[in-house]
Amino acid sequence: MVDGVTDTETAILDAALAEVLAHGIRRTTASDIARRCGIARQTLYRYWPDAQAVFAALVTRELVAALPARKGESASLDELVELLVETAERVRRLPLVDRLRDTDPELFARYILDRLGTSQRAIHAETARRIGLGIRAGFVRDGDPQQLAAMVLLIAQSAVQSAPLVGEWLPAGAWRTELGRALRGYLAPDAEGGA
């Protein structure tokens, strides 16, 4: 067991990921997941009430795994922005994100437009923590870390979600550069960012 997650839960989520990548969420059932995992469907129901709950746990696991492993402070605005861009890039490259965008756009849109999920809340909390440290160190502009983190989440989430749409104008390297500039301009102290 790692971080309160049993080996069986991990195996179920791994099986769910494989099924979703192969068939999309709408075409994946609890029976499909259990069969791929090599367990009875009733065993799956001991951990989650239905397939939708498995999918929610899967999305949370995959997105939270994209958060930076290092918990320490960034020493400068450059380091903080690089960390934020790197995290957005990891989310952007998740096979699950591509698959949801391609096969289940309504579900993808619901998590972007209609509700905050567990993963978004975790990403917001970690971003607010890091921004708060930057404010105290003087390299992030003054403001409420919760509010600044919310706007950073909106900027990054939009950039991740819409990256394929503007790929002809913003290939991967340019996407990273421009996202970094946008975040730097937003977070920089007034004298540095001109805000």
Secondary structure, DSSP 8 states (H G I E B T S, - for coil): -BTTB-HHHHHHHHHHHHHHHHH-STT--HHHHHHHHTS-HHHHHHH-SSHHHHHHHHHHHHHHHTS-S--S--SSHHHHHHHHHHHHHHHHT-HHHHHHHHH-HHHHHIIIII---HHHHHHHHHHHHHHHHHHHHTSS-SS-HHHHHHHHHHHHHHHHHHGGGGTTTS-HHHHHHHHHHHHHHHHS-HHHH--
